[in-house]
Amino acid sequence: MPTPERDTTAQQTLDILYEISQVLNTQLDKDTLATCVSMIESGVNPEALAMVVQELRKEKAGVRVDV
């Protein structure tokens, strides 16, 4: 079970990673960044994850909404 100290450290780490992602203009919100970090911690290849994110962005940019 996570301790309050561990939760605080994890939140501080995520805040720092988010600041870095903002400087690098990754366009990831905190929730998405947290999901990516969790996936990497679970063993997902970071380069493969980055390629998937880029591909999803390309697909999103190509989708048109007809109203």
C-alpha positions as CSV (number, residue, x, y, z in Angstrom):
1,M,0.0,0.0,0.0
2,P,1.4,3.4,-1.0
3,T,2.4,5.7,1.9
4,P,1.6,9.4,2.0
5,E,5.3,10.1,1.6
6,R,5.6,7.9,-1.4
7,D,2.5,9.6,-3.0
8,T,4.0,13.0,-2.4
9,T,7.3,11.9,-4.0
10,A,5.5,10.4,-7.0
11,Q,3.5,13.6,-7.4
12,Q,6.6,15.8,-7.2
13,T,8.3,13.6,-9.8
14,L,5.3,13.8,-12.1
15,D,5.2,17.6,-11.7
16,I,8.9,17.8,-12.7
17,L,8.4,15.5,-15.7
18,Y,5.4,17.7,-16.7
19,E,7.5,20.8,-16.5
20,I,10.2,19.1,-18.7
21,S,7.5,18.0,-21.1
22,Q,6.3,21.6,-21.3
23,V,9.8,22.9,-22.1
24,L,10.1,20.3,-24.8
25,N,6.7,21.2,-26.1
26,T,5.4,17.6,-26.1
27,Q,1.8,18.8,-25.9
28,L,1.1,16.1,-23.3
29,D,-1.3,16.9,-20.5
30,K,-0.5,15.6,-17.0
31,D,-2.9,12.7,-17.2
32,T,-1.5,11.5,-20.6
33,L,2.0,12.0,-19.3
34,A,1.2,10.0,-16.1
35,T,-0.3,7.2,-18.3
36,C,2.9,7.1,-20.5
37,V,5.1,7.0,-17.4
38,S,3.1,4.2,-15.9
39,M,3.3,2.2,-19.2
40,I,7.0,2.7,-19.4
41,E,7.4,1.6,-15.7
42,S,5.4,-1.5,-16.7
43,G,7.8,-2.4,-19.4
44,V,6.5,-0.8,-22.5
45,N,9.3,0.3,-24.9
46,P,9.6,4.1,-24.7
47,E,10.5,4.5,-28.3
48,A,7.6,2.3,-29.4
49,L,5.3,4.3,-27.2
50,A,6.6,7.6,-28.7
51,M,5.9,6.3,-32.2
52,V,2.3,5.3,-31.2
53,V,1.7,8.8,-29.8
54,Q,3.0,10.4,-32.9
55,E,0.9,8.1,-35.1
56,L,-2.2,8.9,-33.1
57,R,-1.6,12.6,-33.4
58,K,-1.3,12.2,-37.2
59,E,-4.5,10.3,-37.3
60,K,-6.3,12.9,-35.1
61,A,-5.0,15.7,-37.4
62,G,-6.4,13.9,-40.4
63,V,-9.9,13.3,-39.0
64,R,-12.5,15.8,-40.1
65,V,-15.7,16.3,-38.2
66,D,-18.7,17.0,-40.3
67,V,-21.3,19.1,-38.5
